[in-house]
Amino acid sequence: MILIQKGNVYTMTCDEPMVADVLIDGGWIVKVEEDIVPHEGWTVIDASGKNVYPGFIDAHCHLGMWEEAIGFEGSDGNEAVDPVTPQLRAIDGFNPVDRAVEEAMQAGVTTVATGPGSANVIGGQFAVLKTHGKRVDNMIVKSPLAMKVAFGENPKRVYNGKGKSPITRMATAAVLRQALNDARNYLHKKEKDPETPIDFKLEPLTWVLKKEIPLKAHAHRADDIFTALRIAKEYDVNITLEHCTEGHLITDELAKENVKAIIGPSFGSRSKFELTNKTFDTPKAMYEAGIPFAIMTDHPVIPCQYLPLCAALSHKAGLPAIEAVKAITIRAAQILEVDDRLGSLEPGKDADIAIYEGDPMEDINARCIMTLINGQVVHNKQA
């Protein structure tokens, strides 16, 4: 048993922290109450004056897919030779011992949604992973999480360089429609004939059609966002909007759509045309419009360890501080549909916890002094 005592606990079930204790048994939280009396043999962690958060969640990144301090040999996020690669799985490209994974964990980022990049129209399957372990199989929270698809400049640029389709936005949409149509025909064939041989590429797309997983749609510009939504409606599939860079320009339309967005990376330069309107104002605008959203790093675009900073900069731009924390905890968990295990400090949930000296939403000097994942202390600056 581990008892975290007298911290300023952000349970995320309410908007104010409470001075309380958190009791952990094995990998789970069993109590969050005031003045829990420790028993003999328990490990007691004094969190007096410290802020205790649920482990932070990066809802969209490529952690472990593009490894630190290495080039081609560690670049495993884009199979950029075929615009349709739904059969690819993040867990087959993720390197648990990449240095960036440890650095994320040390910053209190305990869970990430990671997976293929956006070179292809259909890039492959994302997964939700913990940020501590030697073997990816033991780090999985959810796999597959979603099917990565991409709109806008990236597929155009990659396949224009290869002299093959798609090199326009029209063709990108057509390629995705064709793949979904092929998958739908394949699914109908399987329903009529259960002995139909498995098609390795189309089978994962049937999971999308059956709403077992959503499309995770890379879309920065407003027109690309609307194309993504149009196709999702045509095929009656679930979708999350990834990046949603121009979301603040179209909140009136997005509010009608009952969609969820994962915003970012908002830090850094506007490195391509579709980022012209990039701003940290987007989260505030989405919040005011009542559109559920999380905040991402898109690691390695922004190192995953700076996820709390991205939330803090959104707060600086006007997003309420507690909403900024929600965007990297409970809201992220809800959008990823893992909130039964993650995102808040409640009995029965995974004991993934970040303990901070200082408030990371207000103080640039705030630092994570302890991280727990699955009830184990995996980072301890106090030791």
C-alpha positions as CSV (number, residue, x, y, z in Angstrom):
1,M,0.0,0.0,0.0
2,I,1.2,3.5,-0.8
3,L,-0.3,6.6,0.9
4,I,0.2,10.0,-0.6
5,Q,-0.6,12.4,2.3
6,K,-1.8,16.0,2.5
7,G,-1.3,17.0,-1.1
8,N,-3.4,19.6,-3.0
9,V,-5.2,16.9,-4.9
10,Y,-6.7,17.6,-8.4
11,T,-9.2,14.8,-8.6
12,M,-10.7,16.2,-11.9
13,T,-14.1,15.3,-10.6
14,C,-14.5,18.9,-9.4
15,D,-12.9,22.2,-10.4
16,E,-11.1,22.9,-7.2
17,P,-8.2,21.0,-5.6
18,M,-8.7,19.5,-2.2
19,V,-6.2,18.9,0.6
20,A,-6.5,15.1,0.8
21,D,-4.7,11.7,0.9
22,V,-4.6,9.2,-1.9
23,L,-4.4,5.5,-1.0
24,I,-3.0,3.1,-3.6
25,D,-3.2,-0.7,-3.4
26,G,-1.3,-2.5,-6.2
27,G,-1.9,-0.6,-9.4
28,W,-5.1,1.0,-8.4
29,I,-6.4,3.9,-6.4
30,V,-8.6,2.7,-3.5
31,K,-9.4,5.9,-1.6
32,V,-9.2,9.7,-2.0
33,E,-10.1,11.1,1.4
34,E,-9.0,13.5,4.1
35,D,-6.9,12.1,6.9
36,I,-6.4,8.5,6.0
37,V,-4.6,6.9,8.9
38,P,-1.5,4.9,7.7
39,H,-1.0,1.3,8.8
40,E,2.3,-0.4,9.6
41,G,4.1,-1.4,6.5
42,W,2.6,1.2,4.2
43,T,4.8,3.4,2.2
44,V,3.9,7.0,3.1
45,I,4.7,9.9,0.7
46,D,4.5,13.4,2.2
47,A,2.9,15.7,-0.4
48,S,2.3,18.6,1.9
49,G,2.3,21.8,-0.2
50,K,2.6,19.9,-3.4
51,N,0.1,19.6,-6.3
52,V,-1.1,16.0,-7.0
53,Y,-2.5,15.4,-10.5
54,P,-3.7,12.4,-12.4
55,G,-0.9,11.4,-14.8
56,F,-1.0,13.7,-17.8
57,I,-2.2,12.3,-21.1
58,D,-0.9,13.3,-24.5
59,A,-3.8,12.5,-26.8
60,H,-1.9,12.7,-30.1
61,C,1.9,12.2,-30.6
62,H,4.4,10.0,-32.3
63,L,6.4,9.2,-29.2
64,G,8.7,6.2,-29.7
65,M,8.0,6.3,-33.5
66,W,10.7,8.9,-34.3
67,E,13.5,8.2,-31.9
68,E,15.7,10.8,-30.4
69,A,19.2,11.7,-31.8
70,I,18.9,9.3,-34.7
71,G,17.9,9.7,-38.4
72,F,16.5,7.1,-40.8
73,E,17.4,4.1,-38.5
74,G,15.0,5.3,-35.9
75,S,12.3,6.8,-38.1
76,D,9.4,4.4,-38.1
77,G,6.3,6.5,-38.3
78,N,5.6,6.7,-42.1
79,E,5.6,3.9,-44.6
80,A,5.5,6.5,-47.4
81,V,5.3,4.3,-50.4
82,D,1.6,3.6,-50.5
83,P,-1.1,6.1,-49.6
84,V,-3.3,3.4,-48.0
85,T,-1.7,1.4,-45.2
86,P,-4.4,0.6,-42.6
87,Q,-2.7,-2.6,-41.7
88,L,0.2,-0.9,-39.9
89,R,0.2,-1.0,-36.1
90,A,1.9,1.6,-33.8
91,I,2.9,-1.1,-31.4
92,D,5.2,-2.6,-34.0
93,G,7.1,0.6,-34.5
94,F,7.2,1.9,-30.9
95,N,10.6,1.8,-29.1
96,P,9.9,1.8,-25.3
97,V,13.5,2.6,-24.4
98,D,13.7,5.7,-26.6
99,R,15.0,8.5,-24.3
100,A,12.0,10.7,-25.0
101,V,9.7,8.1,-23.4
102,E,11.6,8.4,-20.1
103,E,11.7,12.2,-20.4
104,A,7.9,12.3,-20.9
105,M,7.4,10.1,-17.8
106,Q,9.7,12.3,-15.8
107,A,7.4,15.3,-16.6
108,G,4.4,13.5,-15.3
109,V,3.1,12.4,-18.8
110,T,2.1,8.8,-17.9
111,T,0.0,8.0,-21.0
112,V,0.2,8.8,-24.7
113,A,-1.8,8.1,-27.8
114,T,1.0,7.4,-30.3
115,G,1.1,6.1,-33.9
116,P,1.8,6.7,-37.6
117,G,2.4,10.1,-39.1
118,S,0.5,11.9,-41.8
119,A,2.4,11.1,-45.0
120,N,-0.3,8.6,-46.1
121,V,-4.0,9.2,-46.6
122,I,-4.5,6.2,-44.3
123,G,-1.5,5.8,-42.1
124,G,-2.4,3.0,-39.8
125,Q,-3.5,2.2,-36.2
126,F,-2.8,4.4,-33.2
127,A,-2.4,2.9,-29.7
128,V,-2.7,4.2,-26.1
129,L,0.4,3.3,-24.2
130,K,1.9,4.0,-20.7
131,T,5.3,5.7,-20.6
132,H,7.1,3.2,-18.5
133,G,8.3,-0.3,-19.5
134,K,10.8,-2.3,-21.5
135,R,8.2,-4.2,-23.6
136,V,5.4,-2.5,-25.5
137,D,3.1,-5.4,-25.0
138,N,3.1,-4.6,-21.2
139,M,2.5,-0.9,-21.8
140,I,-0.7,-1.1,-23.8
141,V,-3.9,0.5,-22.5
142,K,-5.7,0.3,-25.8
143,S,-4.7,-1.1,-29.2
144,P,-5.9,-0.3,-31.7
145,L,-7.2,3.1,-30.6
146,A,-8.1,4.6,-33.9
147,M,-7.3,4.7,-37.6
148,K,-5.0,7.6,-38.6
149,V,-6.1,9.4,-41.8
150,A,-4.6,12.6,-43.1
151,F,-5.9,15.6,-45.2
152,G,-4.3,18.7,-46.5
153,E,-0.7,19.3,-47.4
154,N,1.1,16.3,-46.1
155,P,-0.2,13.6,-48.4
156,K,-0.1,16.1,-51.3
157,R,3.6,16.9,-50.7
158,V,4.7,13.3,-50.2
159,Y,3.0,11.8,-53.3
160,N,3.7,14.8,-55.5
161,G,7.4,14.1,-54.8
162,K,6.8,10.5,-56.0
163,G,4.8,11.5,-59.1
164,K,1.7,9.6,-58.1
165,S,-1.7,10.2,-56.7
166,P,-2.8,11.9,-54.5
167,I,-1.4,15.3,-55.3
168,T,-4.6,17.2,-54.8
169,R,-7.1,17.5,-52.0
170,M,-9.7,16.0,-54.3
171,A,-7.6,12.9,-54.8
172,T,-6.9,12.6,-51.1
173,A,-10.6,12.5,-50.4
174,A,-11.2,10.1,-53.3
175,V,-8.5,7.7,-52.1
176,L,-10.1,7.6,-48.6
177,R,-13.5,7.1,-50.0
178,Q,-12.3,4.3,-52.3
179,A,-10.6,2.5,-49.3
180,L,-13.7,2.8,-47.2
181,N,-15.9,1.6,-50.1
182,D,-13.7,-1.4,-50.7
183,A,-13.8,-2.2,-47.0
184,R,-17.6,-1.9,-47.0
185,N,-17.9,-4.3,-49.9
186,Y,-15.5,-6.7,-48.2
187,L,-17.5,-6.6,-45.0
188,H,-20.7,-7.3,-46.9
189,K,-19.0,-10.3,-48.6
190,K,-17.8,-11.6,-45.2
191,E,-21.4,-11.3,-43.8
192,K,-22.7,-13.4,-46.7
193,D,-19.8,-15.9,-46.7
194,P,-18.1,-16.4,-43.3
195,E,-15.4,-18.4,-45.1
196,T,-14.2,-15.4,-47.0
197,P,-10.4,-15.2,-46.7
198,I,-9.1,-12.3,-44.5
199,D,-7.9,-9.3,-46.4
200,F,-5.1,-8.0,-44.3
201,K,-5.4,-4.4,-45.5
202,L,-9.2,-4.1,-45.5
203,E,-9.9,-5.9,-42.3
204,P,-8.8,-3.0,-40.0
205,L,-11.0,-0.6,-42.0
206,T,-14.0,-2.8,-41.2
207,W,-13.4,-1.9,-37.5
208,V,-13.9,1.7,-38.5
209,L,-17.1,0.9,-40.4
210,K,-18.4,-1.0,-37.4
211,K,-17.6,1.9,-35.1
212,E,-15.2,-0.2,-33.1
213,I,-12.6,2.5,-33.6
214,P,-12.8,6.1,-35.0
215,L,-11.0,7.8,-37.7
216,K,-8.2,10.0,-36.2
217,A,-8.2,12.7,-38.8
218,H,-5.2,15.0,-39.3
219,A,-6.8,18.3,-40.5
220,H,-5.4,21.7,-39.9
221,R,-7.3,24.0,-42.3
222,A,-11.0,24.7,-42.1
223,D,-11.7,23.2,-45.5
224,D,-9.9,20.0,-44.6
225,I,-11.8,19.8,-41.4
226,F,-15.1,20.0,-43.3
227,T,-13.9,17.4,-45.8
228,A,-13.1,15.0,-42.9
229,L,-16.5,15.5,-41.4
230,R,-18.2,15.1,-44.8
231,I,-16.6,11.7,-45.4
232,A,-17.3,10.6,-41.8
233,K,-21.0,11.4,-42.4
234,E,-21.1,9.7,-45.8
235,Y,-19.8,6.4,-44.3
236,D,-21.5,6.8,-40.9
237,V,-18.2,6.4,-38.9
238,N,-16.9,8.0,-35.8
239,I,-14.1,10.7,-36.0
240,T,-11.9,12.9,-33.9
241,L,-10.4,16.0,-35.4
242,E,-6.6,16.1,-34.9
243,H,-4.7,19.4,-34.9
244,C,-7.9,21.4,-35.7
245,T,-5.6,24.4,-36.2
246,E,-8.3,26.6,-37.7
247,G,-11.0,25.4,-35.3
248,H,-11.2,28.8,-33.7
249,L,-12.4,30.2,-37.1
250,I,-15.3,27.8,-37.4
251,T,-16.5,27.1,-33.9
252,D,-20.1,28.0,-34.9
253,E,-20.1,25.2,-37.4
254,L,-18.2,22.7,-35.3
255,A,-20.6,23.3,-32.4
256,K,-23.4,21.9,-34.6
257,E,-21.4,18.7,-35.4
258,N,-21.1,17.0,-32.0
259,V,-17.4,16.4,-32.7
260,K,-14.3,16.1,-30.4
261,A,-11.0,17.7,-31.2
262,I,-7.4,17.3,-30.2
263,I,-5.6,20.6,-30.6
264,G,-2.0,21.4,-31.4
265,P,0.9,21.6,-31.7
266,S,0.3,25.3,-31.1
267,F,3.9,26.0,-30.0
268,G,6.6,26.8,-32.6
269,S,6.8,28.4,-36.0
270,R,4.2,28.3,-38.8
271,S,6.3,26.0,-40.9
272,K,3.8,25.4,-43.7
273,F,0.9,27.3,-45.3
274,E,-1.9,25.3,-43.6
275,L,-0.5,26.6,-40.2
276,T,-1.0,30.3,-41.2
277,N,-3.7,30.7,-38.5
278,K,-2.0,28.7,-35.8
279,T,-2.6,30.3,-32.4
280,F,-3.0,29.4,-28.7
281,D,-6.4,31.1,-28.8
282,T,-7.9,28.0,-30.3
283,P,-8.5,26.1,-27.0
284,K,-10.2,29.1,-25.4
285,A,-12.5,29.5,-28.5
286,M,-13.4,25.8,-28.5
287,Y,-14.1,25.9,-24.7
288,E,-16.4,28.9,-25.1
289,A,-18.2,27.1,-27.9
290,G,-18.7,24.0,-25.7
291,I,-16.7,21.8,-28.0
292,P,-14.8,19.0,-26.1
293,F,-11.1,19.1,-26.8
294,A,-7.7,17.8,-25.6
295,I,-4.3,19.4,-26.1
296,M,-1.4,17.5,-27.8
297,T,2.3,17.9,-28.5
298,D,2.5,16.0,-31.8
299,H,5.9,14.8,-30.5
300,P,8.5,15.1,-31.9
301,V,7.2,18.4,-33.2
302,I,7.1,19.5,-29.6
303,P,8.8,17.2,-27.1
304,C,6.2,15.2,-25.2
305,Q,7.7,16.4,-21.9
306,Y,6.4,19.9,-22.6
307,L,2.7,18.8,-22.7
308,P,2.1,20.7,-19.4
309,L,3.7,23.8,-21.0
310,C,1.4,23.6,-24.0
311,A,-1.6,23.5,-21.6
312,A,-0.1,26.4,-19.6
313,L,0.3,28.5,-22.8
314,S,-3.3,27.9,-23.6
315,H,-4.2,29.1,-20.2
316,K,-2.0,32.2,-20.8
317,A,-4.1,32.9,-23.9
318,G,-7.3,32.9,-21.8
319,L,-8.3,29.3,-21.2
320,P,-9.3,28.8,-17.6
321,A,-6.5,27.0,-15.7
322,I,-8.6,24.1,-14.6
323,E,-9.8,23.6,-18.2
324,A,-6.2,23.5,-19.3
325,V,-5.5,20.7,-16.8
326,K,-8.6,18.9,-18.0
327,A,-7.4,19.0,-21.6
328,I,-4.4,16.9,-20.6
329,T,-6.2,14.7,-18.1
330,I,-9.9,13.8,-17.9
331,R,-10.9,15.4,-21.2
332,A,-8.1,13.6,-23.0
333,A,-9.1,10.3,-21.4
334,Q,-12.7,10.8,-22.4
335,I,-11.9,11.6,-26.1
336,L,-9.6,8.5,-26.2
337,E,-12.4,6.5,-24.5
338,V,-10.1,5.3,-21.7
339,D,-11.7,7.4,-18.9
340,D,-12.8,4.2,-17.2
341,R,-9.2,3.8,-16.2
342,L,-7.4,7.1,-16.6
343,G,-7.8,10.9,-16.4
344,S,-8.9,11.4,-12.8
345,L,-8.0,10.4,-9.2
346,E,-10.9,8.2,-8.2
347,P,-11.2,4.8,-6.5
348,G,-10.9,2.0,-9.1
349,K,-8.8,3.9,-11.5
350,D,-5.2,3.3,-12.5
351,A,-2.7,4.7,-10.0
352,D,-1.0,7.0,-12.5
353,I,-0.1,10.2,-10.6
354,A,2.1,13.3,-11.1
355,I,3.2,15.2,-8.0
356,Y,4.5,18.7,-8.7
357,E,6.3,21.4,-6.8
358,G,4.6,24.5,-8.0
359,D,1.6,24.9,-10.4
360,P,2.6,24.0,-13.9
361,M,-0.2,26.1,-15.3
362,E,1.1,29.2,-13.6
363,D,4.8,28.8,-12.8
364,I,7.6,28.1,-15.4
365,N,9.7,26.8,-12.5
366,A,7.2,24.2,-11.5
367,R,8.6,20.7,-11.7
368,C,7.4,17.1,-11.5
369,I,9.2,15.6,-8.4
370,M,7.5,12.2,-8.5
371,T,5.6,10.1,-11.1
372,L,3.7,6.9,-10.3
373,I,2.5,4.6,-13.1
374,N,0.4,1.5,-12.2
375,G,1.0,2.3,-8.5
376,Q,4.8,2.2,-8.9
377,V,7.1,5.1,-8.2
378,V,9.0,5.3,-11.5
379,H,10.4,8.8,-11.0
380,N,11.5,10.4,-7.7
381,K,13.4,13.7,-7.6
382,Q,13.1,13.6,-3.8
383,A,15.1,10.4,-3.5
